[in-house]
Amino acid sequence: MTTLPAASAEALATSQALSRHIRQTIQAAGGWIPFSHYMEMALYAPGLGYYAAGSHKLGEAGDFVTAPELTPLFGRALARQLAELLPQTAGMVYEFGAGTGQLAIDLLRELAALGRLPQKYVIIDLSPDLIEHQQHNIRAALPEYFDRVEWASQLPRELDGVVIGNEVLDAMPCEMVFRDEQRQLRQRGVAARGDGFSHEDRDFVDARLAGLAAELVPDIPRYETEISLANRAFIATLAGALKRGAILMIDYGHAAREYYHPERAMGTLLGHYRHHTVQDPFYLPGLMDLTCHVDFSAVAQSGIDAGLDLIGYASQAQFLLNCGIVGLLEQLDANDVMRYLPQAKAAQRLLTPQEMGETFKAIGFGKGVDIDWLGFAQGDRCYTL
């Protein structure tokens, strides 16, 4: 059994304070809350949640590593796609969940090299701690472009440009549902148990969720899975604000037929703590990231229903290959082993099917822009939703 790294006394105190807050919320709600409400507090409770309490989250010293942290090749390849789209809009870039700011740095640097600098680069983020890191890192790396970067805590009323989100959808609170031994579908929520928490199943409190569960969940006893109403609402909200432009989301997930496959009876919900995968969603609330895979069929349909053009859906590997990541790697000096090998290794991780290449997908929507995108230009396999 793997022993997880110990938390500091300060971190434990924050987790305990968050646990007290969640227990009080559960008590006020009559002893039970939907799982999405628990996940929302665990991740975003002001001053206490995982993304709001100031703990270091990304990179080798954090809990997980994202593609921009692995190599600038990721952002440089994405910049090729943005350079194609920005001239068709007011020239704005809007990034959700910008992490340390590394993707913004790589995109701005490459867009400058391509002669396609955006008018403004707007970062929408809810974490004061991460915003502080982003501002420091971007100012240090690109002082000449820092005045082009703005921060917002909520979605602008109108969007005219390119919206990007890397590993954003997976961090949105999801609902959990469970088909029990009698094959009855129920909503899985959270109850307080002593100093901790446990799952408790009840009849659905949301008719829409009940309808989606009946449609999506296989008729198999003891089948647990997730349904994200938040993902659907987020895409619909973006669509409503998008006056003209593009939306590009990259995340790990599946089409519905794979997501709700009969053999995926334990769902996709996971915790990430200090580069360890944790199955228990109630482990050290506030100190552990919680994620669930993305149902890209639901994301696609939400965009279409809201009036967007679905431009394409592809594996991350195919999208990056189409955007020229191999050519960018080949521009590096292979004889400079100390610099070249880490980049080649990182690129392999981004592209290899057993790593991030197939698990991560890219989905693109447009409104009033060309439907022929570089990232979806070709592929060696058919991706259907």
N, C-alpha and C positions, 0 to 999 in steps of 0.2 A: 504493500500500500504506500503510495507516494505521500511524503510529509510536506505539507505546504509551508512556505516561508512564514515566519512569525511576523505579526504586525507590531509596530511600535506602540508604546503606551498612549501616545497622542492620537494615533490612528484608531486604536481600540476605543478610546474615549469618544471620538466622533461617531464611530459605528454604534456604540451603545446609546448615544444621544439620539441618533436616527432611529434606532430600534424602539426607543421609548415613544418617539413621535409617531411611528407607524402603529404601535400598539394603541396609542390614544385615538388615532384615526379609526382603527378597526372597532374599538369600543364605542366610539361615537356613532359609528355606522350600524350598530346592532350586533357586532361580533363577527362580521364577514365583509370583505371587500373583493371586487373583481381582481384578478391577477394583474391586469393592466394598471390598476391604481397602485398596487404594491410596487410594480416595476418603475412606474413614474416617480414615486417617492425615492426609491432606492437609487435612481440615477440622477434625479433633478431637484430634489428637495433643497430649497435655498440654504446654502451654508453647510449642508450635511450630505447631500446626495453625491454619488460618484463623480458626476461632472460639475459639481458646484462646491466641493469641499476643499479644493486646492491640492489634492494628491497628484503626484506625477503619474501619468497614465500611459504615454506613448514612448516608443523607443526601447532600446535594450534594457534600460533600467526601470521601465514601467511594466504594464500588464500585457501589452500586445504591441506588435509592430505593423503599421500600415504600409501600403505600397510606396507612397512618397518618402517614407523614412528609409526604405530599402535602397532606393537609387533615384537620382534625378532623371534617369531615362524615362520613368513613368510620366512625370510632368512634361518632359520635353515632347514625348509622343502625343500626349493629349493636346499640347499647344498647337500641333499641326492641325488637329480638328477644329480647335477654336479659331485659328487664323483663317480658316475657310469660312466660318460662320459669322464672325464679328463684323465684317464689312457689310453684311446684309441687315444689320441692326443698328441701334444707336451706339453700339460699341461698348456696352457695359458687360462686365462679368460679375456674377453673383455666386459666391461659394457658401454652401451650408456645411457646418461642422468642419472647420478648417484645421482642426488638430493643433499642431505646433506652428502652422503657417508654412510648412515646407512646400506643400503643393503650390501655394500662392507664389512663393519665391521662384520655384522652377518654371511655373507658367509665365510669370512676368519676365523672367530672364530670357526664355526662349521666344516669347512673343516679341520682345524688343529686338532680338536677333533677326526675326522674320519680318520686322517692320510693321507689326500688327499690335502694338501696345493698345490696351483698352483705354477708353476715356476714364473710366473708374473701375476699380476692383473692389466690390462690396462683399465683406465677410459677415454673414449672419450667424451668430453664435450666442448661446445662452450661458456659457461658462465664463465667469469673470477671471478665473485663474488661467484658462486657456487663452482668452483674449489678451491678457497681459503677456503671456509667452509669445503669442503671435506678433504683437506689436514690437516687442524686443527683438525677435528673430528677424522680422522683415526689415526693420530699421537698420539692423546690423549688417544684413546681407545685401540689401538694395536701397541704400539711403537716397539714391537719385530718383527712385520711383515711389518712395514711401508716401509722398503726398497724393498719389493716385489711389491709395488704399483707404477705404472707409469701413467702419464697423456699425452694425445695426443689431438690435436685439429682437426685431420682429420683421416680418416680410414687408418690403415696400409695397405701396398700394398698386403701383404699376411696374411691370418689368419689361424692358426692351433691351435684349441682349442674350447672353448665354448663361444659363443656370447649371451649375455643376454640384454634384454631391458624391463624395467617395466615402463609402461605409457610413452613410447617414441613415438609410432606411432600416438597417438591422438594429439600430439603437433606439428605435421608437417603441414605446410600450405596446405589447401585444396582448391579446386575449388568449386564454387557454381553455380548451374544451376537452371533454373526456367521454368516451362511450364505455359504459360499465359492463359488468358481466352479463347483465340482462339486455345488453345492446341499447340501453337508453342513453341518449345524449344529454349531458349536463354541462353547465359552465363551471370551470375549475377556478376557485378563488383562494383567498388566504384568510386564515384565522390565527389568533394568537394562542400559543401553547407554552405556558411557563414564561421563560425569558426569551423564547424564540417564536417561530412561526411554522405553520404546516398548511398543506393543501386541504381544502374542503370543497366538495362538489355540491352545487345547488341547482335548482331549476333556473333557466335563463332569465335574466333581468332585462335583456335587450332583444327585442323581437327580430331586429335585423341580424344580429349575431346568431340567433337560433336558426334563422332561415339559411344563412351561409353555412352553418355547421351541418345542417341536414343535406345540403347540396354537395359539400366537399368531403365530409369525413366518411371513410369506408365503413361498411356495416360489419365491423369486426369487434368482438369483445375486448375490453381493456386497451382501447386505442386512444392515445393522448396526442394532441397536436395544438398548433397555434393558428390564430386568425388575426391578421393585423387590420383593424379598422383605421388605425392611425396612418398607415401607409396610403390607404385609399383616400383618406381625407386630405393628406398632404399633397398628393399629386393633383387632386381636384382643386385645391386652393392655389397651387402654383399655376394651373391652367387658367383659373379665373383672373389671376393677376397678370398673366403673360399677354402683353399687347402685341408683341412681335418677338420672335427669337427661337431659342432652342433650350431643351432640358436634357441633360446627360447625367444619368445615375449609374454608378458602378458599385456593385455590392455582391456578397455571396448569397446564393439562393437558387431556386429551381422554378421551372414551370409547374403549374398546378398538378399536372398528371404525375410528376415526380415528387412534389412536396407531399401530396396526400396519397402516396403509394401505400398499398396494404402492408408492405414490409417496413415502413417507417412509423412503427407503432409507438415509439417513444418521443416523437416530435424532434424539434431542432434546437430548443432553448438550451443555452449554455452560459456558464459564467467564465470569466477570464480574470485570473488573479496571478500576477507576477509570472506571466508566461506559462501558467498551468491552466488546464481546462478543469472546471469544477461543475459537477452535475447538480449539486444542491443550490437552488436559487436563493436560499436563505442564509448562505454562508457570509458572515461579516457584511451585513448590509452597508452600502456606502463605500466599501473598500474594494468591491468586485464589480467589474463590468458585467452587464447582462445583455445578451443579444439573442435574437432568433433570426433564422434565415428568411430571405425575402421570397414571397410568392409573386414572381414576375408576371404571371398571368393576370393576377388582380391589379398589379401596378399598370400593366398595359391597358386593361379594360377601363380602369379609372381615367386614364388619360384620354382614351378614345371617347368615352361617355361625356367628358368635359370639353370636347371639341378640338382636341389636339390631333395632329397627324402622327401616327406611330411610324417613326423613320426606320428603326431597326432594333434587333435584339441579337446579341452574339456573345460568345465567350470572351472573357477578358483577353485571352491569348490572341484570338482572331482580331479583335478590335485593335490591340496594340501593334500587331503585325501589319495590319492595314495602314496604321498611322506611321509606319516606318521605324519601329523601335530597333530592328536589326541593323538598319543602315546607320542609326545614331550610335549604336554600339561599335560598329565598324569604323566610325570616325575616331575612336579612341586609339591610342598607340598601344598595340598588343605587346610591344617590347618593354613597356613600362609595367612590369608585372605587378608591382605593389598597388598600382592604381587600377589597372585593367581587370585583374582577376576578381576583385570584389564586385565590380560592376557587372562582369559577365555572370558571376554567380547569382547576383540579385536579379538580373534579367531572366536567367533560367528559372528562378523561383516564380517570377511573374507569369511565365509562359508555359511551364511544364504542367501537363494535365493532373499529375499526382500532387502538385502544390497548389498554386493559385490560378493557374491557367484556365481550368474548366469549372472549378467551384465558383469563381467570380464571373459575373456577367455584366455586360453593358447594355443599357436600354436608352434609346434616344427618341425624343418627341420634338416636333416643330410646329410653328405657327407663322405663316407668312415668309418662310425661308425655303431655300432649295431642298428638295427631298433626297438628293444624291449626296450622301455624306461619305467622306474618306474612310471613316472607321467601319462602315458597313458595306464597303465596295465589293468585297468578295469573301468567300469562305469555302472551306473544304468539307463542311458538313451542314446539314439543314437544322437550324434552330427554330422550332415552332413553339408558339404559346398556346 
